[in-house]
Amino acid sequence: ITLNAKINGGQTVGGLLGTCEAGTTLEVEKPLTVTGNVTANKGQGSAGGLLGKVSENITIKLDSYTTENATIGTLYQNKGYAGGFIGDITSVFTLDIRDITINGYIRYATGAGGFAGRIEGVNFCVPAMTVSATIYSSNHVGGVVGYVNNSKVMVKNPTVKGSLTGET
């Protein structure tokens, strides 16, 4: 399944969904690819290739996930979070996935990362993934996660290639 995203709007945006309510199960049984542009254009927005923000306990089940030449970010520098998979994670959630590959551009956010722009207040294990992207943030930038606060994060076998640029 390929989604050619042309999303420019709102505070919480994603290539598939902006956010999900508690108890939601998001399941895609075939490989999912996101191309195009995903941009949050309000205040402290969050943009993600799949989901803009996880702030409730949800379940995500995917065969595999790829961004291909996608541009994911916020409209304004120094505002919000941008991630190739999820923009902002502030709640524990269940992730069942075989493969994640991020290709493209992740930009213009307080925190920008290949998997997530921010992980805050949760313990989380980032699955094995490949990031071949250009990631830019004026503050916090990372190949896997841009900004981590009050959390314990474990990353399994990441491969990061590409360009990481931060100004501070």
Protein Blocks (a to p, Z undefined) as FASTA:
>chain_A
ZZdddddedjbdcfkbmbdcehiacddfbdcddehjdddfehjadddfkbmbdcbdcddd
dfbdcdehiacddfbghiajddfkbmbdcbdcddddfbdcdedjdehifbdcfkbmbdgh
iacdddddddddddddfkbgcfkbmbdchiacddehiadedjdddfZZ
